[in-house]
Amino acid sequence: MAKRISIPAGGLQLSAITAGSPDRPAIVLLHGWPLSSAIWEPVIEPLARDHFVLAFDLPGVGQSRGSPGPTLKTEIAGTIISAAEGAGARDMIIAGVDVGGMIAFAAARDHGDRIAGAVIMNTVIPGLDPWEKILANPQIWHFAFHQIPTLPETLVHGHERQYFDFFLDFLAGDKSLIDENLREAFVAAYSRAEALKAGFDWYRTMPKDAEHNSAAKAVETPILYLRGDADGREIDPYVQGLRKAGAKRVEGKVIAGSGEILSVEAPDALVEALLEFAHREALSDA
């Protein structure tokens, strides 16, 4: 049975939905913009049959508290890993979507000795191909807008539902699958001024994330890159970007019939992909 816990980490209190026994290998799930830990509810119980699952609200968002929290993705990764370790997680795989995927990459790149693997879902990694191409796409206008100091908070406050619905409808392959309860959960997660700022700060630090990631570094941590096919983008540029950046053990997998929000749009396929990756890496380390 899933339950919510609060875990101290670096002066913060991080909230996570947990299920499964801590004596099993862990799967840590990280959301992105404009999501919360609620995005993982369809997959937590199936994953928990064989794993200890922790689905975090990122620092400052949802029921996670403490300000100011870390904003560089490598710092967030370290904080999340420490919190998971504090909750008893071991042999953990860090899996994230959108900004959560950027954090998962940072975990693999900079904290690889503390994790067993990383899963990156439907995102581009700052500084890695095809980063510059994505930034030049006018459909990705919000990356620049969210980096402007204070203006996004001023314009979005009080209109979170309308603003978030735009992104959810754009990102989903079938927007009807993102139901009313889920949409309201996301609005609630960013209802505090501190939470809304935390979300925009993820974008404000992306130039520094890109500079950090662009430094060549061998990454031995196994990485799985997952992508839904609804947006029509090829997966190969993202996988090749990881390899070019130094990832030694990386593979890609397309989830058919889904947009960005795999855990809701294709939960069975996502669970299968995560468990297959986790099982394979456990065998390779045996």
N, C-alpha and C positions, 0 to 999 in steps of 0.2 A: 504494500500500500504506500503510495507516494505521500510525502509530508514536506512541509516547508521548515527550514532551519535557518538560523542566523549564525554566521561564522566571523569571528574577528580576524582581521588581516591588515597590518600596517596602519593602524589607527582607524580603519573603516570597519563597518559591519556589513558583510555581504550576505544577501539572502539567496537561498537556493532551494529548488524543489529536489528532493532526493527520493530514491527508491532502490531497493536491492541491498545486499549485505556488503559492508565495507571489507569483508575478507575476500571479495572477488575483485578482479581487475576493474578499474574505473573508466567510465566514459563521461567526460565533462563537456557540457553543451553550452554554447555561447551564442546569444542573439546578436542582431545588428539594429540598424535604423529602419523604421521607427517601431521596433519590436520590443518584446520583453521575454522573460522566461516562459510565459504562457504559450509561446509558439511551439514549444517542445512537448506539450502535454499529450498529443496523440502517439508519441513514440517512447515516452519514458517507461511505461510498464512493460512493453515488449522487450526493450533493451535491458531492463532490470532482471529479467529471468536468468541471465548469465553474468550480469555486471552490476557494479555499484554506480549508479547514475546520479550526477549532480547537474542540474540545469540552473545556471546562475542568472540573476539580474545583474547586469554590468554595474560597476561602481557608480553610485549616485543616481541610478535609475530604478524605478519600481520600488521594491521594498528594501533595496540596498541603501545604506545611509553612510554619511560621512563626506565632508567637503573641506578643502578641495581634494578630489581623488586624482589618480594618475590619468594622464591623457595620451602620452606616447604609447603605442601599441605594445612595445616591448615591456614597458613598465606595468601596463594592465595585465599582460600575460604573467609576469612574475607575481603580481598580487593575487591573481586567480589561482595560480598553481599553489601558492602558499596557503590560501584558504582551503583548497581541495585537500592538500596534505593535512591541514589541521582537522579536517573532517574525517580523516582516515583513508583517503584515497591513495592507491598505489598502482603502479604499472598503468598509468593513466593515458588515455587518448584524449586529446583536446580537439573538439569538433565545433566549428563555428560557421555561421552564415553571414554574408555581408560584412560589416565591421567585425563581427565575431570571427569571420574567416581571416581577416587581417591579423587579429590577435592570435589565432591558431598558428598562422605562419610565424609570427614573432616568437611563439612558444617553441616551435621547431628550430628556428634559426638561433635563438639566443638562450634558450633554456632546455636544449635537447637532452642534457644529461638527467633531467628530472621527469621526462615523459617518455612514453613508449611509441607515440605516433601522433600525427596531426591530420585532421580532415578539414579541408577548405571548401566551402560551398558558395557557388554563385557570386564570386567577387573578384575584383582585380586587386592585386597587392601593390601598395604605393611603392613606386620606384622600379617595379619589375614590369617587363613587357606583358601585356600591351597597355601599360599605364598611360603613356602620353597619348596614344590613339584614343583611349576611352575618354580622357579629359577633353579632347578636341571634339567629341561627339556632342552636338547641341542638346540631345536628349538627356545628357548627364549634367545639365545646367546647375543642379542643386549642389554639386561639389564646390563650385565657386561661391554660390550664394551663402551656403552654410558657414563658409570661412570668414564672412564679413563680421566684424565685432558688433555685438548687441543688436544689430538690425533684424536678424532672423527671429530672435526672442520677441522683439517688439511687434513684429508683424504676425507671428504664429500664435502668441499667447491669446487664449480665448477662442481660437479657431483651430485648435489641435485636431479635432475630428475631421473637419473638411480637408485640412492639409495632409493628414495621415492617410485618409481615404484615397487621395490622389496617388500616393506612392503605392499603396497596397493594390489598387486596381491596375496600376501600371506594371508592377512587378509580377503579379500572379498570372499564371496561364489561364486560370478560371477564377475570376474574382468572386464568384458566388460561393466558393469554398471557404473564403475568409468571412466567417459569419459575424453576426452582430455582437455576440459575446466577446469574441476575440478582438474585434475592432475597439470595443469599449475598454477592454483590458489594456490595450496599447495606450489609449488616451490617458487612462488612470496612471499608467507607469510614468508618464511624462508630465503629470499635472502640476507637480511642484516646480517652481522657477529653477531650483537647483538641478532638477532632472532634465528639464528642457535644455538648459545651458550645457549640461554634461553631454547630451547627444550632439549638439552643434560643435562642442569642443573636440569631438572625435575627428571632425572634418578640419578644424582649425590646425590640428597638429599633423595632418597628412603630409604637408610639405616636409616637415622634419622627419616623419616616418620614411618618406621616400629617400631622403638624404641618407638616413641610417641604413636602409635596406640596400641601397645602391653600392655600398662597399662590399667587394667580393668576399665571400665566406663559404667554405665548404659546409654543407648541411647534411649530416648523416642520418638525421631522424627520418623515418619513413613518412611520406606524405601521400594522401589520397586527395585528388581534386575532383569534386563532383559538380555537375552543372545540369540544370533542367534545360530542355531543348525548346521551350516555348518562345524564347526571344530570338531564335534563329542564329545565335552566335556560335561559331565553331569553338570547340574546347581546346584544340591544339595550340593556339597562341598562348593560352594561359598555362598549359602544361610546359610548353617550351620555355616560357618566361621563368618558371620556377627552376627548370634545369639550367638555364643560362645563368641564373643567380647563384648557382652552387648546390642545388638540391640533388643529391646522389641517388636517392631512392624515391622516385615520384611516379605516380600513375594517375590516369584520368579515367573517369567513367561518366557517361551521359545517362541521366534519368529521363526516360521518355514521358511525354505528356504532362510536364510540370514546368512551372515558372520558377521564380526564385525561392518560394517558400515551400521547400521540399517536404518538410515535416508535416504540413497540412495537406498539400496537394498530392503527394505520393508517399504517404507514411510507410507503407509496407515495403516499397522499393528502397526507401532510405534505410529502414531498419536492416534489410538484407545486406545492403552495401556496407553499412557500418560494422555489422557483426562479421561479415566475411573478411573485412580488413583487419578487425581486431583479432579474429581467430588466426589469420595468416601470420600476423606479426608475433602473436604469442607463440606459435609453433617455431618461427624463425629464431626466437630468442631462447627456446627450450634447450 
